[in-house]
Amino acid sequence: MLGEARTDGGGLVTMTADTGEIGENREVTPDPPARGASFRQFIQGTRRMAETPVTAEMIVGFPDSKLDDHVWLRLNSRVDMDSRDVIEALHPLVLAYLATRMFDWEVGNGGLRQYFLNFEGRPWFLPFVLDGYTTLGLDDQRRVIEERIIPVASSGKERRIRSRDRRDFGRRPLRRSQLDELNDLIGEHDEVRVALIRENPELFVG
């Protein structure tokens, strides 16, 4: 699934924003029920959404959060997020949805630190995020990322912290990062993206 960070051994890394600890996870979606049958139902439900084509009727009739989840999971099943060529070939509006949704939810799940750790091997993805915000009419969000977040994330100090985070994965709490203090600069833009889907249903069906 998307939203992962690959460790040297191929594992997945996520971070909890409140404690700064890292652990294994498989996808960036709302937390499932704790365990047992409810957890199995959650996994089965997400799998069904990923396998079920989005229809025009869904786009008209689904509540916002359900529509967003379905479109997101369906796109995840159809788009190779490791392929720059595949992502670049998407329609600009679909690309704006996908890139900004990925960024927003990475930050919401584990902070800016998680995003830059997970995507360190894909530096080409962030320009898609920035252009996506512009496409959505969210120039202020783009400007904040360019002016306040990227200079910190690209500093030598933060690169060394990410190197330690990856090296020490699963063994101890992470060191404090300046990025942890900037998470609140990223807003929630789900409503804008859902409006985009409803206004352009032909781009998201299938």
N, C-alpha and C positions, 0 to 999 in steps of 0.2 A: 504494500500500500504506500501511499504518499505520506510525506511529512516525516520521513525517517532520516536518521543519520547513520551512515555505515561506519562501524568500527573496523579496525584492521582485520578482525575475524569475521566480518560480515554481519555483525549484530546490529541492533537498532538502539538509538540513544534518544531518550527524552529527559527533560528536566522539569522538576516542580518549581514553579515560580516562587513559592513561599519559602522553601528550605534551600533551594539551590542544589539539591541532590539530583543525581542522574540515575536512571534505571532503564530497564528494557520495556519497550512498548511496540505495538505493531501499527498503529494508525492514529491520526489526529482527528478524532471524533469525540463527541461528548462522552464522559465517563460512563461505562456500562454498569448495570447492576453488579453488586459485589461478587457473587459466586453462584455455583450450582445451575439449576434449570434456567434461572433468569439470565445468567450470563450466556448460556447456550442460545437462548431465544434472541438475545441481542446480536450475537454473531450471525445467527441465521437470518435475522432481519436485515442486517447490513449487506449480507451476501445476496439476498433477494433483490434489494434495491440496486446493487451493482449490476445484476444480471437482467433486470427488467428495463426495457426501453422507456425513455421518457416520452409521454404523449402530449398532444395539444390539450387534451382534456385535463391532464394532471397540471399543466402550467396554468390553466384557468382556475381549476377548482381546489388545488392543494393549499393549505395554510402556508404561510411564508417559510417557516422553519422546516416543515416537511418537504416542501419543494426544493429548498436550498440543499438539504441533505441528499435528496434523491439525485438531483442534477450533479452534485459534487461526487457522489460515489459512482455514478454512471460514467462520468468523465474520467475518473480515476481508473476505471476498468478498461477504458478505451484509448487513453493517451499514455505514451511512454514518457514519464517525467524525467528520465535520464537522457533523453534524446533532444538536443537543442534543435535539430532540424525538424523533428516532429512538432515540437511546441511552436516553433517559428512559423510553421505552415498553417497554424490554426487561423480561423477568422479573427480579426483584431478584437472584436467584442467578446468572443469566446476566450481568447487569450487574456483579455483584461479581467474577466471573471475568474479564470483559473489561477492566474498569477497572484492577484491581490487576495483572493480567498486563501490560497496557500500561505502567503505571508502573514495575513491577519491572524489566522488560526495557529500558525506556528508560534507567533508571539503570545497569543492568548493561552496556549497550552504550556509553554515553557520559557517564554520571554525571548527577547532579541538574541540573547546568548544562545538559545537553542537554535534559532534560525541560522545564525552565522556558523555555528558548529555543523549543523546538518547539511548546509549548502556550501561549505567551504570548497568542496570539490566541483561545485557547479557555479562559479562566479558569474557566468553568463546569464543566470536566472534573474538576478536583481534588476538589471535594466528592463526586463519584461515587467517586473513589478512596478517600477517607476513609470513606465509608459502606460501601464494598466491604470494606475491612479489618474493619470492625465486623461485617458480615454473616458473614465468614469466621471470626469469633472471634479476630481479631488486633488487639485493642484497644490493646495496647502499641505496635504499629507505628503505628497511627493517632495515638496520643498523641505519639510522637517527632516525627512529621511536623508536627503542629500546634504543638508547643511549641518545637522546635529548628530545624526546616527552614523553615517558612513565614515566620517573622519575618526570617530572613536573605534568603530569596528575594524578599520583597516590599520590601526596603529600597531607598532611592533609589540607593545605590551599586551594588547588583546590577542594578537596572534600567538604569543607565547602561552597565554592562559588557555587558548583553545587546544594548543598542543598538549598541555598538561591534562586538560579535561579528557582528551582522547586516550592519552597514555594511562591515566589513572581510572579509567572507566570502571565503575562498579566496586571500587575499593574504599573510597572515602568521599566526604562532601567536597564539593567544588570550592575553589578559591573565589573570593568576591571579584566581580567584574564591574567595570564602570557602566557597561551596558545594562546591568540590573537596575540602574537608577533612571533609565530612559524608557522603560516599557510603557509607561502611561502616555507617552507621546504618540503611540499608535492607537487610533480610534477603532470603533466597530462600524463596519460598512456593509453589514448583511442586507439592510433594507435597500441600499443602492443597487447591490448586485441582484437581488430578487426582482427589483423593478426592471432591471436590464433584461432578465430572462422573460418576464411577462410582456415586455415591449417588443421582443425579438424571438418569438417562440420557434420560428422556423430554424433558428441556429442551434437550438438546444434539444429538439426532438430527436429520437433515435436511440 
